[in-house]
Amino acid sequence: MRVILSFPLAALMALVSPHEEAKKEAGGSTGNVIIRRASVSEPGELEAFLRMNPEEQFDIEALNSMDWHALVEEAREDKRLLRDVVRAAEALLPRVRADTEDPVLAGAILRNKTLDWYRKSSSDPSWPERMPVRWGGIFHESRVPGGRLSRKLSTRLVNLINECVNASGTAEVLRVGFAGLFRGSAVVKSMVQFGLGSKRPRLTQQVSQAYLDDLAANPRNGDQPVPLERLSEVAGRTGSAEANITLSELFHHSDTRSFIVLDQRFRPGMNDVAIRVVPARNSEEASTYDLVLATRMPESGNASDATTEAVPSSPWERQDLTGRDWLDLLLSLQKRKVKLDPPPREHSRDRESYLGLRNLVMSDASAREAFLAVRWKGKPSGLPLLCRILSEGTWEPEVETDGDYLEAELDHLDREHAAGRSKDGQWKIGHGWTVVREIGAGSVRTYRARATPSD
């Protein structure tokens, strides 16, 4: 007795229906020309794709450069080849997602591509025409205003699976059912849902692709800085703090103004390659970014021998840090769960960087919260204690010397008592803050902070 399949074909095909983003590619209604990876599939491209696997035989740049439509056309005449393509794509898709969404793995790819840019771009006249095609869309959608559009690689892989399914025809769908061709359809469906509601870092792909697009469009010109226009645009849309946090997850965070992409200590014979943060001119604008090639300070200490002035490795050595720079750094350290290094104990309060951070802590509640999460341990302890009392309102020192450290900080802030300790136990420290000392039983000191109208 024959069993007639009662499951509607339309519902069956819906399991592998393209993602909404994929439909745009098919409909062509976006107003942009969707890039074709090659006009004709290179000989053996289908074979190269089928040989690729998520482990030893994996090349994300080669995969990104393939023409999926030509590949499907090459396999269309053989249903077995179509099934093989689906299975290969399903195997490659998790690896592509991991490499392009995990900041550690994405950072490794970006360093590798930066090394290619450093070594090859200056001597390759075709670089600005060829590389945007090879690198476009690896991490995230790449667009040229009014021109080329490169869909995200993981989206194109999902589209490839769906095209192979559609090319198989109705008879093949009914014959194979869930056991063969659609063995991975549930996986594809879950991946589409994952793409709609991902919990991974939301800016990793955008920042990575913007940086890669900038490298592809701008060959190296000696040691001249490269303006990172697309990366700066991402920061303008999302905010400099968010962009800087993402960059700190992708690359080594040297200080508040630079992220080391390639470290010359591990690559003798070449310069450091770093992303330099250019602060905005006012609080309403976002920071911009340059890629700089900087030599470290020579052993002789002659700064004129350096191609680019060495960037101090510690924020405490800088004199030009703004409140926005400090806030970006505090938020970045809090995100990475890293403690801020203490300032040098000698003349710490005379440093412009220290005064800038202290001013921020007194004026910004979000900065106080971030600073308490990343504050250093040990001496000098005046600023962490000040931040604590401003946040909590009341504070009682656990040891007597902590009260002395706090009062030294308060004396430095209150101009009336800058030359010595307060006699009456009251300090007006600016930004509308007044701190009062109360002496209780047993000579126990309690400090209270209250906000008052500033003078």
N, C-alpha and C positions, 0 to 999 in steps of 0.2 A: 504494500500500500504506500503510495507516494505521499510525501508531506509537502504541502504547499506553504511557502513562506508568506506569512501574513504581515510581517514587519514592513511598514511603508518605506518605499525606496527613498522618498524625500527626507524622511526622518533619519534614515541610514546615512545619506549624504551630508545631512546637517552636522553629523559628528565631526566631519572633517572640513566643514565650510571655512573659508578663509577668514582671517581676522579682519576687523573693519579697516585697519590700516592697509591690509593687503588688497581690499576691494578698491581702494583708491588707485592702486597701481593698475588694476585691470580696467577700471573705468576711465582713467586718464582725465578726470575732471578737476584736478588740482590746479591747473594752469601752469604747471611746470613740466618740462620734458624729462621723463624718467630715463636715466642713463642705461644704456646697454653696455655690458661689460666688454663685449667684442662683437664686431659685425658678423663674424662667422666663428663658430666654435672651432678652436684649434684642434688639429689632429690629435686624437687620443685624449681629449679632455674628459670625455665620459669615463674612459678607462682610468684616468688619473683620479677622478672623483670616487669611483668605486673602490679604488685601492686605498683611499684615505681612511684613517680610523682615528678615534679620539686619543690614541696613545703615541706610538712611534711615528706613524705616517700621518702627521698633522701639520698643516701650514695655513695659518689663519689668513695671511695675506693672499696666498694662492687661491684659497677657498673664496675669499672676498672678490677676487678678480674674475671668477667664472661667470659665463653667460648662462643663466639658468634656463632661459627659453630655448636656446640652441641645444642645450643638454637634453631637455625633454624631447625636442624634435628628433634628436639622434636615437633616443630610446623608444620612441613612440611605436615603432613597428614590432617591437618584441615585448609582450606582456611580462615576461620574466625579468627583462631588464628594468621595466618600470617598477616592479616589486623590489628589485635589488636597489634601485635608486631611493625608494621610500625607506627601506631598512637602513641604508647608509646615512641618509639624512637624519633619521631618528636617532642613530647612534652619535652623530656629530653634534646635534643640537644642544644636548646638556653641556658638552665641553665648551661650545661657543658661548653659551650663557654664563658659565662659570668664569671663563677668561675675560669676558667683557663687563661683568657686573661686580666681581669681587675686586676691591681696591688694590689688594696686594698683587693679584694676578694681572690686573689691568696696568698697574704701575710697571711691572716687569716688561710687558709688551711695549709700553711707551718708551722705556729706556732703550730697548732694542731698536725701535724705529728711530729714536733720536740719534743713536750711534750710526745708523745707516745714513741719516741726514748729514751728520757731521763729516763722515768719510766720503760720501758719494755726491751730494747735491751740488757742490761747487764746481765739479768737473763734468756734470751731466747737463747739456743744454736742453734736453727734453724734460727735465725734472718737473717744472711747473705745469706742464701739460699732461704728463704721464702719471705722476704720483697721486694727484687728487682722485683719479679714477681707481687706482689700486688701493688707496687707503680710505676713500670715502665710504661712510656707512658701516665701518667695522664695529664701532661701539654704539653709534646713534645715527639718526637720520642726518645726512649732510645736504645742505642747500646752497646753491649759488643764486643770489637774488635775480629773478627773471630768467633763470637758466637751469642748469643741471640739478637734478634731484637724485640722491642715492639713498635708497631705503636701508634700514638697519639690517645687518647680516642675519640675525636670528629671525627677523620677519621674513626675509627672502627664503630662508630655509623652510619655514612653515609653508610659504607659497609654493615652493618646489614640491613638497609632499602633496599638496592639494592639486597641483597641476598634473602630477603623475596619476593621482586617483581619478581625476576627471578624464584623463587621456585613456584610461583603461576601459571606459565604456560601461554601459548598463549591464551587459551580459557578464562581463568580468566581475562586476560588483555582486551580482546575484550568485555567481558560481563560487566566488571565494568567500563571501560573507565576512564574518568577524575573525575567522581563523587565520587568514593569510594576509591579503593586502591591507586589511584594516586592523591587523594585530596591534598596531601602534596608534590607532585613531584616538583612543582614550588618552594616551600620552599627549598627543597633539592638542586635544581639547583642553587638557589641564594646563598646557603651556600657554595657550591663548588666554586662559583665565589668569595665569600667573602674570602675563604681560599687562593685563588690565589692572591688576592690583598688587604690584610687586612691593614687598617690604624691604627690599635691598636698598642701599644708599641711593637716593633718587637723583643725585647730581653726578655720580661717578661716571656714567655713560656720557652725559652731556659735556662735562668738563674734559674728559678724555678725548672725545671726538673733536671738540673745538681746538684743543691743543694739536691734535694730529692733522687737522685740516690746515692749521697755520704752518706747520712744518712742510706739508705737501705743497703749499702755494708759494713758499719763500725759500729758495735755495740759499745756502750759506754764502755770505760774501765776506771772506776773511774772518776777522774777529768783530765785525760790526754787529751791534744789537739788532735783533729781529722783533719788530712790534707784533705782539700776539693779538691781532684784531678780533678774531672770533672768540678767543678766550675772554677778552675784555667785554665783549658783547654779552656773553653768558653771565659774567659778574654783574653787568648792568641790569640784567633781567632778574637775577636771583638774589643779588646783594653780595657785597665783597666778603662779608664774614662767612657766608655759606660757601662761596667759591674757595676761599682760603682754607677752610676746614677740609674740603674735598681734596685740594692740592696737598695738604699735609698728610692725608691718608694715602695718596698716590706716590709721593716723593719724600725725601728726607727734608725735614723742616729745619733749615739752618738758623733762621731767626725770623723776626716779624716781617722782614722785607724780602726774603729769598727762600727758594726751595731748590735744593740741589738735585738735578736730574742725572747728570753724569759726574762722578767724582774722579778727578785726575789721579788720585792716590791708587785707584784700582785700574787705571788705564794710562800707563806711562807714555809720555810723548804727546799728550793732548791737554787742552785746557779743561777747567771745570765748565760745565754747561748748567746754567741755573735760570730759573724763572724769577725775575725781579718784579716785586710789587711796587708800582708807582702810585703813591697816595693821591687821592682826589683833592682837588683844589678847595672844595667845600663839602659840608656834610650831606648835601643833597645829591652829590654825584658818587659814582662807584670808582673804586681803584681800577687802574689799567695795568697791563702786564707786558714785559719785554723778556725775550730770551737773550741772555748775555753769556759771552765766553770770557771768563775771568781767570787769569793766572793767580796763583797764591803769591803772597808776599815773598820775594826772594830772600835767601838766607842773609844777604848783606843788609837787608832792612831798607834798601833804597826803593821808596814807593814809585819813583819815576821809571823803574825798570819793569813795572807791572803793566800789562795791557789794559787792565781795568782796575780801578781802585778796589782793594780787598774790602769785602763787606764784613764788619765785625760779627763774630759768631754768637755774641751774647747781647741781649737787648740792653743790658746795663751799660754797655760801652757806647751806645748810640746817644746822640744829643738831639736828634730830630724826630723822635717818636711822638706822634700825636695821641690824643685820647682814643681816637678811632683805631689806631695801630695797636695800642695796648688792649683794647677791648677785643679785637680780632684774635690777638695772641692768647688772651685768657680763655676765650671761648674754644679756641682750637685745642689748647692744653686740656681743658675740661672734657672736650669730646674724646680725646685720646687717653684720658685718665692719667695724665703725666703731670708731675709737680713742677712748678716754676723754680728755677735755680735762684738761690739767695743772692742779693747784691754783695759786692765786696764790703767787708765790715768797716774798712777805713774810709771815713768821710762819706758814708753812704748817702746821707741826707743832702749832700752838696751836689749830687749828680742830677743833671737835668732829667734823666730817665726816671729816677726815683721820685722826683718832685711831680713829674707828669702822671705817674701811676697813682701817687697819693691823692692828687687833685681829682683823678677819675674816681677813685674809691669813695671820696667824700661827696661827689656830685651825682653818682649813678648807682642806683640800687641793683641793677642787673650786673654791673661790674663788681659790686661787693659780693654778690652771690657767687659769681665765677671765681673771684679771687680767693674766697674762703675754701673753695673746692680744690684749688691748685697751689695754695700758699706753701711757702717753704717752711721747713722745721728748723728751729734753732735761731741763732743770732744772725743779724739784728732782728729783734722781735717786735719792735715798736709798731711798724705798719700793720702786721697781722693782728696785733692786739687792738689797734685803733679800728680796723675794719670790723672786728668782732663786736666791739661795744656799739658801733654805729648800726650794726645789723640787729643786735639783740636788745639794745636800749639800756640794759643793766648788765654789769659785769663785776664779779668779785674775784680778785687774783687768787690763784691757788697757792702761790708762794710770794713772799714779800717783794722779791726782786722784780717780779712781773709788773707790779704796780709802779716801780721805779722806771722800768723801760717805757711803760705807757706814758707816764708823766713827762719823760724826756721828749717823747714825740709831741705831746701836747704843748710843752714849752716852746718847741721849735715852731709850732704852728701859730701860737698866740704871740703876736708881736710885743704885747705888753710884758711878756715874761720870757722873751727870747734869750735874755742874759742869765736867767736862773729860774728855779722852781717857783710855782705860784704860791703865794702866801695864804690866799683865801680859799684855795681849792676849787677855783672856777676858771674855765678856759673858753674863750670865744675863738673858734678855730676856722671860721669862714664857712661859706655855703649854708649859712643859717644854723650852724651847729653850735651848741654849747654843751660842754662836758663838766659835770660837777662831781667833786669828791666828797663822800660822807664817811665819817669815822664812827664806827659802832663799838659795841662792847668788845673789850680785849684788843682795842686799837685795830680792829679789822676794817680795812678800807673797802668801800663799795663805790663804783663809778656809775653815773647815770648820764646818758646822752639824750638831749632833746633838741628838736628842730625849732628854731626861732627865726623870725623874719631877719633876713640879712641886712646888714647896714647899707 
